[in-house]
Amino acid sequence: MGPLRFERDARTVVPEGLPPRLLDGEQSNTSLVYGDAFILKLFRRVQYGINPDLEVPWALARVDCPRVPAPVAWFWTTEPHKATLGVLQPFLPEATDGWTLALQSLSRGENYTDESYELGRATAEVHLALAQAFGSGPPDPYDCGRLAAAMTGRLETAAHQMPELVPYVSRLKAAYAAVAARGQGRQAQRIHGDLHLGQVLRARERWFIIDFEGEPARPLDERRRVQAPIRDIAGMLRSFDYAAHSRPPWRSEWVRRCREAYCAGYAAESTWDPHAEPELLRAYETDRAVYEALYEGRTAPTGWPSRWRRFARLAEES
């Protein structure tokens, strides 16, 4: 792989001798915590180029976005091509991720609307900061057609690999056809790319957004390209539904309130309501559901019937 290169932010001092510990749990990378002060993420799937989990937080730090922990140090290799290998960031020892908090809310029969509203505001803040840091492009008059074609292609590929999806294909394609009929899409910009309740942390009564790597299985160029912010919103809305299904009985009212509160918080901060574009929102949610079904079919076959019930309901709503 060639020699390693190490860089750091000179404004942050990292003390020597911090005791390390390995984080457990389901992760796509390896993470070590040093003295409950810093966390080192080592990327398992290395691709040539700068990793978005270094590129994006570093850019957001330059525009003073407080919702995203800034990189402290990082290392990479230049041979045969430059590739990011790991990033050191501040660790929030008192933080709890949004997924855990949502499950606690469901288990206790509590509302999650206040947290969802504030999470929507935090998402909008980060989107606005991303547009400031990277800029945004004008709407593409052919974007919706290309988007619908790509989503349809992913659905057909998933159905080919998983025959259980076949009964839902025609109804889900209708959601994509509605997007294609729109013509022009929204302004594109850099986004998170894989936003869900496991990618947000609650600490000191504030939400923080982490893990900007995107979906690691996708090519790096695809994860770094500009996209519609509504994709992130759809991912979070799917995550509320996903959490509710993991704590039976199904609580549709809990999900509805979380979704509405999240979108209301986003609209309050960005002045744009995601509900104003229902076709796009539905298509992105459907595309995310196809990704989830394919991922779970490969990695987590147990509990499959409940997952298909969730997927079937989404298809019926399309």
N, C-alpha and C positions, 0 to 999 in steps of 0.2 A: 504493500500500500504506500510505501514511501515515508519520509519523515513527517512528524506531526508538527503543527503550528499552534501556538497558544496565544490568546489575546484576552484582554480584560478591560473593564471600565475603570480607569484610574481614580474615579471619584469614590469608589467603594473599597474599603479595606476588608480583606478576608483573613481573620486571625489564623495562626498556625495551630495545629494540634486538635482541631475540632473532631470529636469522635464520630465515626460514620456508622450508619445503620441502613440496611437494605429495606426498601419498602416492599411489602407483599401486596397481594391483590392482583386482579386481572388488568394487565397493562400491555400495550403494544411495544413499550420500551422498558429499559431498566433504570430505576431511579434510586439514588442514594441520598440520604439526608445527613448533613454534617452539623452536629451540635444544635439541632433544631433552629438553625439560623439560615442555612442554605440548602438547596436541593439540586443535585446534579442529575440531569437526564442524559442517558446514553442511548443513542438511536440504534435500534436493531436493524431496521431496513434502511440502509444507506444508499442514497442516490446522488449522482453527480450534481453539484450546484449547492446554493445556499438553502438550508432547511428553513421553511417558513416559521418554525418555532424559535428561530434566532432572528430572522429578518423582520418579522412583524412586531414582536415586542420591542426590538431595538428602535424601529421607526416610530412606534407609539411613544416610547420614552422621550424621543426628540420633540414631540408635540405635547409633552406633559400630560399624558393620559394616565390618571391614577388608578384606573380599573384593571391594569395589566402589569404584573411584576416585571421589572426591567431586567435584561440579562446583566449578569455580573462578570462572567468570563465564559469563554467558549474555546473549543479546539477543533481542528480540521486537518485534512491532508490535501496535498496538491498533486499527488501522483496516483494513477495516471491523469486524473482530473481533480479539481477542487471539490471536496465533499465535506459537509458538516458532520462531525461525529458526536458532539455532546455540548450541552449548555448548562451553565451554573446560574441559578436564579435565587432570589430571596425565598425562604420557606415561611409559611404562615402556620405556626404550630397550633394555634387556637382555632383554625378554620375547619369548617365542615362542608363537604361537598353538597351540591344541590340535590343529588339523587338520594343521599342518606336523609336529608331533611325532609324531602317529599315522602319517603317511606315512613318516617316517624310521624308525619302529619296524618297519613292514611291509617297507620296502626292505632293512633290515638283518637281518630275521628275528628281531627281538627281541620280548620280551614288553612289554606295555603295561599290565600289571595293577596295578602299584603306583601308576602315574599315574592310572589309572582309579578306583582305590579312593579316592585323595585327592581326585579330582575329584567323586566322589559325596559325600564329606564336605563339600566346599566348597559344592556345590549345596544340601545340606540346611541348612547354616549360613545361606545367603542366604534360603532359604524361611522359616526360623524368624525371621530378622530382618525379612522382609517382613510376616509375620503380626504381629510386634510393632509395626512402623511404621504399618501400615494397618488392622490388625485382621482378623478373619475372620468369615464368616457361618456360621450353623448349616446342616447338611445339608438340602437341599430334597428332599422326598419325590417330586417329579415331575422332578427334574433329569436323571436318566438317560434318561428318555423323550424329553425335549427335546433332550438331547445326541445321542442316536441319530438323531433326526429331522434335526437339523442336519447331522450327518456324512453321512447318506444323501443329503440334498439336495446336498451338495458333490460326492459321488461321482457322482450322476446328471448334474449340470452338467458335471463334468469329462469323463464318458463321451460326452456330447453334443458337446463340443468336440473330443474326441480319440477317434475310433472304436476305436483300438487298445486302449482300456480295456474295451470292452464284454465280451470273454470272461471278465473277472475280476469283473464287477459282482455276480453272484449270490453268489459265495463271500465277497466282501468285505462284502456286506450282512449275512451271517450273523454277522460279528464285531460289527456294530452292534446286531443283534437281541439278542445275548447281553447287551449293556449295558442295553438297554431293559427286559429281563426283571428286572434287579436292583432297579428302583424307586429307592430313595434312593441318592444319590451321597455323595461325601466332602465335608468342609468346603471351602468356596471361599475364596480369598484372592487377593491380587495375586501374580503370578508373573512370570517373565521374558517368556514368550510366544513366543520364537523361539530356544530354546536348542539349540545344536549346537557341535561342536568348533571352529568358526570364531569363536565368541563367548566363548571363554575364553583366558586368557593364563597362561603359566607363567613366573614370574620369582622369583628368590631362593628356589627350591625351594617356592614357594607358587602356588596357583591363584588367579586373579582372574577375575571375571565382568564382562563389558562389554556394551554395546549393548542397552539395555533398550527400544529403540524398538518392538520387536515386528515383526510382518510389515508392512512399510510399505504394502502394497497394501490392507490391511484398514482399515476406518473407525477413526478415533481412539477413539471411544466403545467400540468392541469391544475394542480393544487395552488399554484402561484398566480394563475390568471385571474382577471377581473370577472366578477359574477354579480348577479342581483342579490342585494342584501336579504331579500325575502327568503332565500334559501336557508339562511341561518335561522330565521324566524320559524320556518316550517319544521326544521330539525328540533327546535325547542318545544313546539306544540306537540310533535310526535312523542317527545320524551315524557310529557305529562301523561299522555295516554298509556305509554309503556309502563310508567311507574304504577298507575292505577291497576293495570292488569297483573302486576306482580304481587298485589295484596288483595286477594279476593275477600269479600264479594266486590264485583265491579261497581264503582261509584261514579256514575256518569255526571252527577251534579258537581262533584269535586273537580273532575276534568274540565267541565264547561266553565266553571268559575276561574280556574287557573288560566285557561286559554284567554278568556275575556280580559282578566286582570293584566296578563302579560302584554297583550296587544294594546290595552289602554295605557299602560306604562310606557310602552314604546312610542305610541302616538304623542303622549304628553311631552316627551323629550325631543322627538324628531319632527313633529308637526305632520307626520304622515302615518295614517292608520293602515296597517296591513290588511284589514278587512275590506279596504277599498278596492282590492284586486283579488276577488275570491277565486278566479280561474287560475291565476298564477300560484296562489297559496295552496289550492287543492292539488295542483300538478306537482309542486315540490314536495308536499306531504306524501303523495302517492309514490313518487320516486324514492323518497327516503324509506317508505315502508317496503318497497321491493328490495332495496339494499339490505334492510334489517332481516327480511325473510331469507335472503340468500346467505347472509352472514351466519344467521342462527342455524340454518340447515346444514352448514358446513361444520360449525363449531359446537352447537348445543342442541342435539336432537331430543334430549329429554324435555318433557313438558310441552311437546309439540302441539297437541290439540288446542291448548289455550291460546297459543300464538296464532294458530290458524283462525280461531274465532275472531281475534282482534283484526287480522288481515281481512277476513271476510266482511266484517262490518265496514271497514274503510272502503272496500270495493262497492258495497251496496250504497254508500253515500255518494259515490262518484257519478 
